[in-house]
Amino acid sequence: MEIAENAALVVVDVQKGFEEEEHWGPRNNPAADDNIAALIDAWQGTGRPVVFVRHDSSKPDSPLRVGCEGNEFKEYVEQRRGKGDGAELLVTKSVNSAFYGAPDLDAWLKGVGVRQIAVAGIQTNMCAETTARMGGNLGYEVFFALDATYTFDGVGPWGWTLGAEELARATAVTLHGGGFARVVRTEELVRATGAVAA
């Protein structure tokens, strides 16, 4: 795997509101936050661009709604913002895809010549997957760091339910099988950036 010198890391919705288990239910992948932090460190340490995406929910009962503490980035993300030598962008959105936010992510990436993106964040099968799919549709080479994402148990039509781990696997199969993204592990991406592991 080769990671371009200007490949961008897109960190999706790593916000305090996702800690509210009573709202979201059980989650998978407890190692996700450490892996997201490792990716940010690798990107910043090698001068690559990082995009921080925040979901500003318009739903009055959402833990991610504007004006409440849950809308804020988790501490480990907030502490890393502004620390890298590479370009940095904050995108805010109210839908699933980071490409439908402000400022225009696609325009910014193209403006700085980025053709490769790595996606990490929350939720695996929602905003992270949607961002990766759209990135693939827009012609970017997309790496999806599955173990740097997490999600929650889900309920669908007809009373169907899927556990968080099942949903994460479904995302991996869909992205990989559909040609939207290359599904990888954090360790592979960190190694490919040339960052020195702590």
Residue pairs with C-beta under 8 A, 6 or more apart in sequence:
1 143
1 182
1 184
1 188
1 189
1 192
2 192
3 48
3 116
3 118
3 143
3 189
3 192
3 193
4 114
4 115
4 116
5 46
5 47
5 48
6 48
6 49
6 112
6 113
6 114
6 116
7 48
7 49
7 114
7 116
7 117
7 118
7 143
8 48
8 49
8 50
8 51
8 109
8 114
8 116
8 117
8 118
9 39
9 40
9 43
9 48
9 49
9 50
9 51
9 117
9 118
9 120
10 51
10 53
10 98
10 105
10 117
10 118
10 119
10 120
10 121
10 131
10 135
11 36
11 39
11 40
11 50
11 51
11 52
11 53
11 77
11 120
11 121
12 53
12 98
12 119
12 120
12 121
12 122
12 127
12 128
12 131
13 53
13 54
13 55
13 64
13 121
13 122
13 123
13 127
13 128
14 33
14 36
14 73
14 74
14 77
14 121
14 122
15 54
15 55
15 64
15 70
15 71
15 72
15 73
15 74
15 122
16 63
16 69
16 70
16 71
16 72
16 73
16 74
17 23
17 62
17 63
17 64
17 68
17 69
17 70
17 71
18 24
18 27
18 63
18 64
18 70
18 74
18 122
18 123
19 70
19 74
20 63
20 70
21 27
23 63
24 63
24 152
25 152
25 153
26 152
26 153
26 163
26 164
27 150
27 151
27 152
27 164
28 124
28 150
28 151
28 152
28 163
28 164
28 165
28 168
29 124
29 147
29 149
29 150
29 164
29 165
29 168
30 150
31 147
32 122
32 147
32 148
32 149
32 150
33 74
33 76
35 120
35 145
35 147
35 148
35 186
36 76
36 77
36 120
36 121
36 148
37 76
37 77
37 80
38 148
38 186
38 190
39 118
39 120
39 145
39 148
39 186
39 189
39 190
40 50
40 77
40 80
40 84
41 80
41 195
41 198
42 189
42 190
42 193
42 195
43 49
43 50
43 84
43 86
43 118
43 193
43 195
44 50
44 80
44 83
44 84
44 85
44 86
45 84
45 193
45 195
45 196
46 86
46 193
46 194
46 195
47 84
47 85
47 86
48 84
48 86
48 193
49 86
49 87
49 88
49 89
49 112
49 114
50 84
50 86
50 87
50 88
50 89
51 88
51 89
51 90
51 91
51 98
51 105
51 108
52 73
52 77
52 81
52 88
52 89
52 90
52 91
53 90
53 91
53 92
53 93
53 98
53 101
53 121
53 127
53 131
54 71
54 73
54 90
54 91
54 92
54 93
55 64
55 71
55 92
55 93
55 94
55 127
56 64
56 65
56 66
56 71
56 92
56 93
56 94
57 64
57 65
57 66
57 71
57 94
58 65
58 94
59 65
62 70
63 70
64 70
64 71
65 71
72 78
73 81
81 88
81 90
82 88
87 112
89 103
89 105
89 108
91 98
91 101
91 102
91 103
91 105
92 101
92 102
93 100
93 101
93 102
94 101
95 101
96 126
96 127
96 130
96 131
97 127
97 130
97 131
97 133
97 134
98 105
98 127
98 131
99 105
99 106
99 131
99 134
99 135
99 138
106 138
109 117
109 140
114 140
115 139
115 140
115 141
116 140
116 141
116 142
116 143
117 135
117 140
117 141
117 142
117 143
118 142
118 143
118 144
118 145
118 189
119 128
119 131
119 132
119 135
119 142
119 143
119 144
119 145
119 149
119 181
120 128
120 145
120 148
120 149
120 186
121 127
121 128
121 148
121 149
122 128
122 149
122 150
122 151
123 149
123 150
123 151
123 152
124 146
124 149
124 150
124 151
124 164
124 167
124 168
124 171
125 151
125 154
125 167
125 168
125 170
125 171
126 151
128 144
128 149
128 171
129 144
129 171
129 174
129 175
132 142
132 144
132 175
132 180
132 181
133 175
133 178
133 180
133 181
135 142
135 180
135 181
136 142
136 175
136 179
136 180
136 181
137 180
141 182
142 175
142 180
142 181
142 182
143 181
143 182
143 184
143 189
144 171
144 172
144 175
144 181
144 182
144 183
144 184
145 184
145 185
145 186
145 189
146 168
146 171
146 172
146 183
146 184
146 185
147 185
147 186
148 186
149 168
149 171
150 164
150 168
151 164
151 167
151 168
151 171
152 164
153 161
153 162
153 163
153 164
153 167
154 161
154 162
154 164
154 167
155 161
156 162
162 170
172 183
174 180
175 181
175 183
176 182
176 183
190 197
